[in-house]
Structures are given as structure tokens and as C-alpha cells.
Amino acid sequence: MTHLTSTLPSPAQLGDEQLRGAECVWCGRCLATETAVDLGVHPDPQCPWASWFPRACPACAEART
């Protein structure tokens, strides 16, 4: 998991759906709950009081491990 989170894009570059985990943080594909790869809860570097919930599609997560 650490390897994946170190390659996350900046939250400032992502759309709302990617920030809340509904779309893959890398390719933007809509995610299904049963197949999405959870990348954990992260504080937003620009707004430390806010969190974002990155998730990835299996293909993107596998490509980055």
C-alpha cells in the first residue's frame, strides 16, 4: 500500500468524483464497490482539515505495484 500511495496524483489535479473515491485517481474510470482498490484516507495538503478518499481500478493499481 505504501508504494501505491507514494505515487498518488495531487488532489488539486483531481475531480470531485476522484477525490471521494467514485472514480479511479489515475484513469478516471467509474469504480464499482466490489472491485475498487482502496488507497486509504488522506489529508488534503492544501486543506489539512479535509480528507480525500482515493481509490483505483484494479488495472491501474496493479500497474503501480
C-alpha positions as CSV (number, residue, x, y, z in Angstrom):
1,M,0.0,0.0,0.0
2,T,2.8,2.5,0.8
3,H,4.2,2.2,-2.7
4,L,0.8,3.0,-4.2
5,T,0.1,6.0,-2.1
6,S,3.5,7.5,-2.8
7,T,2.6,7.7,-6.5
8,L,-0.8,9.3,-6.0
9,P,-1.6,12.4,-8.1
10,S,-2.1,15.7,-6.3
11,P,-5.6,16.2,-5.0
12,A,-5.6,19.6,-6.7
13,Q,-5.4,17.8,-10.1
14,L,-8.4,15.6,-9.5
15,G,-12.2,16.0,-9.9
16,D,-14.8,15.6,-7.2
17,E,-15.6,12.0,-8.1
18,Q,-11.9,11.0,-7.9
19,L,-11.5,12.8,-4.6
20,R,-14.4,10.9,-3.0
21,G,-13.3,7.6,-4.5
22,A,-16.1,7.1,-7.1
23,E,-13.6,7.2,-9.9
24,C,-10.0,5.9,-10.3
25,V,-7.4,8.5,-9.3
26,W,-5.3,7.7,-12.3
27,C,-7.6,6.9,-15.3
28,G,-10.9,8.4,-14.1
29,R,-12.9,5.2,-14.8
30,C,-16.1,4.9,-12.7
31,L,-15.4,2.3,-9.9
32,A,-17.6,-0.5,-8.6
33,T,-17.5,-1.0,-4.8
34,E,-16.7,-4.7,-5.1
35,T,-13.7,-4.3,-7.4
36,A,-12.2,-0.9,-6.4
37,V,-8.8,-0.8,-4.7
38,D,-9.0,1.3,-1.6
39,L,-5.9,3.5,-1.2
40,G,-6.8,4.8,2.3
41,V,-7.9,8.2,3.7
42,H,-5.5,11.0,3.1
43,P,-5.4,14.6,4.4
44,D,-5.6,17.2,1.6
45,P,-2.2,19.0,1.6
46,Q,-3.9,22.3,0.8
47,C,-6.7,21.9,3.3
48,P,-5.4,19.7,6.2
49,W,-8.7,19.7,7.9
50,A,-10.3,18.0,4.9
51,S,-9.8,14.4,3.8
52,W,-9.9,12.7,0.5
53,F,-10.6,9.0,-0.3
54,P,-8.6,7.8,-3.3
55,R,-9.4,4.5,-4.9
56,A,-8.2,2.9,-8.1
57,C,-9.4,0.5,-10.7
58,P,-7.7,-2.9,-10.4
59,A,-5.7,-2.4,-13.7
60,C,-4.2,0.9,-12.5
61,A,-3.4,-0.4,-9.0
62,E,-1.7,-3.5,-10.5
63,A,0.3,-1.4,-12.9
64,R,1.7,0.6,-10.0
65,T,2.7,-2.2,-7.7
